[in-house]
Amino acid sequence: MLPFDQTHRIRSEQREKICNWVHEVLSLTDQDRVVVTQLSCAEAGCPPLETVIAVFSEGNPSRQWKVHKPAND
């Protein structure tokens, strides 16, 4: 499998929606960065595809959440 398999690609409009939701819910500023990625997992008990949301804010530790669903869902 190629590392950038198109079946695991997040649609750009969905990525933007998620980033906007995170900015709104966490009251982030324009300087805060939200990164949304999808990871596949082959470990037992792990969902086949999960969405990872990370927030980077200057002067604060980074934060990360995993959603056990594909981003496009």
N, C-alpha and C positions, 0 to 999 in steps of 0.2 A: 504494500500500500504506500502511496506517496504521502509525504508529511502534510501536504496541503490538499488533501482529498476534498473534492467539491461537495461530497455528501455531508461533510461536517462543517461546511461554511455557513456562517450566520449571514442572513440577508442584511444589507446595509441599513435598510429602513427599520428592521427589527433591532439591530444594534443601537441605532440612534434613539429609538423608543425606550429601550432599557436604560441607556445612559441618562436620558431626560428624566425618567422615573426616579432613578437613584439620586440625581441632583435635587429633584423636588422633595422627595421623602426625607433626605438627610440635610436639606437646606444648605447645599454646597455652594461655593462661590465659583466664578468663572476660572479661577486659578486652580481649583481642585480638578484632578483628572480621574475619570472613570474608565476602566478598561474591562471589556467584556470578551471572554473567550469561551470556546467549547473544547472539552477534552473527552477522549474516549478512554474507557477503562476496561481491562480484561480480568481484573481481580474478582474473586468470589464475593458476592454481596454488593458489588459496586454497579451502579446503573451503566448501561452501555455508552451513554452519552450524557454529560453533565455540563451545565453552564457555570462559569466562574466569573464573579464580579469582584473587581478590586478597585479600591479608592485610594488615591495618593494625594495627600494634602501637605503642603510645605509646613515644616515644623511639627508635624504629628506622625505617629507611626501609621504605616499602611494598614488598611483593613481589607478583609477578603471574605466572601460568602460563596457557597456552592449551592446550586439549585439542581436537584436530581432530575432534570428534564432538559431536552434540547432548547436552545434559545428561541428557535422559530416556533415552538409550541406556546 
